Amino acid sequence: MQPLLKLYRQLFNDSDRLMALMILSLHAMLILGGTSDLHNALFLCHYGFFLLWQPILRKTDRLSWQAVLLIVVGAGIIMSFNSWWITALWIASLFALIGGRVFSGESTRDRLPNLLASTYLLAILLLWVVPNLLNAKDDLAAAEFLLIYLLPVLPLSILFLSVKRKHDVPIVNIDFFYTLLIFLLVLIVILGSYTIGVIWKFHYIKLLIVVAMTLAAALVTLSWLWNPSATFSGLEVLMSRYLLSIGLPFEHWISQIAMHAEIEPTAEQFLQTSMQALSSLKWVCGLTWSVEQTKNQLGEPSPYISTFNFHQLHLTVYSCWQFTPTMYLHVQLLTQILGEFYEAKRREETISQNNYMQSLYETGSRLTHDIKNILQSMGTLSAAAEQINQDGSEDARLIELVKQQLPRLNQRLASTLTKLERPSVEKKSQAKVASWWKSFKQLNTHLPVLFEAPANMPKVDIDPDVLDSVVDNLLQNALEKAKLVENTIIKVTLMPSQNFCLEVTDTGSAMSETVAKKLFQSHVSSKSGLGVGLYHAAQQAKQAGYALSLVENRNGEVRFRLESIIAE
């Protein structure tokens, strides 16, 4: 039982073996089916193998009653009207189905069974069936032995080829265009041979040569006209233009969609305008499209419905007539272009929204940094007040310090609040370097920091808010480092230069190369707190026309420089 089951699976689960059995049963029907009963029995056997092999319906599909009725009626018609003409059309159909699969993208080894089967069908058609149509069987009497006994070697070899194959190749979907083209060519050969043979009474061999040579000449001429030369475009370009321009010029549609994408500000408005343009075409009755939870409709529904899906866009086209395959591909191309433009507009809106959120984030981070620096300055002022009050004899000095610094802190706080209310408005304040230096030095005089300045300070205007924020950040970072490393000397130096240039130096340990490279480019966290505030300080300095850089980074000397950018 097991060997029989294994043989059954090998024979009926392989499409090439089924094709070989179908051709062998066809050969037996043509050669041995002389009587009506034997012919019908052999035809039913052949028809059964054909149904098991056929590439149109899958074996896993459930047959509807209409399909079953069509199969039974087809078999009954062929059996009732048994003639050489019916046989010729049937073999031509089989040759077209198998020959159309030869042009698929399979390897040479996978195409070999189809080539052998096509060779057998064409040979039996031209050398056995057509001569019987013309009653010219005597013209091929010499080849009768070869046709009857040697031609079956072709389908038998398919059985052995299939045994050697490691796995069964899935059935390739039939190519309708190639199948129809091959069927029409075979019909031309059959009808041409019959017509010439009846009219001119040629010998069949000579007739077959005339028909084959005429068909070859026609194909050569057609192939030349398809793409003749560089000066004449040929039928290829004309056919391409026809396929791409059914209903409207393809170039006009592209330019129209591109224009809408450029003019319309939002993706929804672009989609609405494009759908109106699509609904205005003469073959469109109505449209229905949906994006996420939104659904819209234009025009009126019709019985002819085509659906297309691109990304999140679901489009239903109600046409005035049923689309042909070519027309469907054309409409699919048009709607796909529309869908790609719509998706590009959506991505553009997303990028714009992300840029807006990024600007809000950067503004908030910068203002948070400013407020932190103001609080640090207030903490410094409080520390100075506590240090002065310990003596109890310098109240006048404390009052003078508060009078000088509180208005400055209030001004910085008011500027920060203005930026918070209106981030896009950057109001710059101006002051002289000498005035700012005196105020800054006086505010931080109680800190363990050395201040150095040249005798002749630069005669340039500076932005005191930006300098206070950036230099305060550098000082606070240096002071935090000094808590970790004893005997750290911090120095703030105003460089002798025509333009503003200030350096903050400490004698602590150097930063790692990884932190130093990313210090002003992204947020970098470290044990001493360096990196996060310096990134925002560098951005703030750059927007104000200054450059913040690390000019020295080694143990015993870490030096930052803040200088005005000289416009070239």
Secondary structure, DSSP 8 states (H G I E B T S, - for coil): -HHHHHHHHHHHS-HHHHHHHHHHHHHHHHHH--SHHHHHHHHHHHHHHHHHH-SSS-TTS---HHHHHHHHHHHHHHHHT--HHHHHHHHHHHHHHHHHHHTSS--HHHHHHHHHHHHHHHHHIIIIIHHHHTT-GGGGGGGHHIIIIITTHHHHHHHHHHHH-SS--------HHHHHHHHHHHHHHHHHHHHHHHHH---HHHHHHHHHHHHHHHHHHHHHHHS--SSS-HHHHHHHHHHH-SSS-HHHHHHHHHHHHHH-SSHHHHHHHHHHHHHTSTTEEEEEEEETTEEEEEE---SEEEEEEETTEEEEEEESS---HHHHHHHHHHHHHHHHHHHHHHHHHHHHHHHHHHHHHHHHHHHHHHHHHHHHHHHHHHHHHHHHHTTSS-HHHHHHHHHHHHHHHHHHHHHHHHHHH-TT------EEHHHHHHHHHHHTTTSSEEEE--SS----EE-HHHHHHHHHHHHHHHHHHHHHSTT--EEEEE--SSS-EEEEEE-S----HHHHHTTTTS----TT-TTHHHHHHHHHHHHHTEEEEEEEEETTEEEEEEEE----
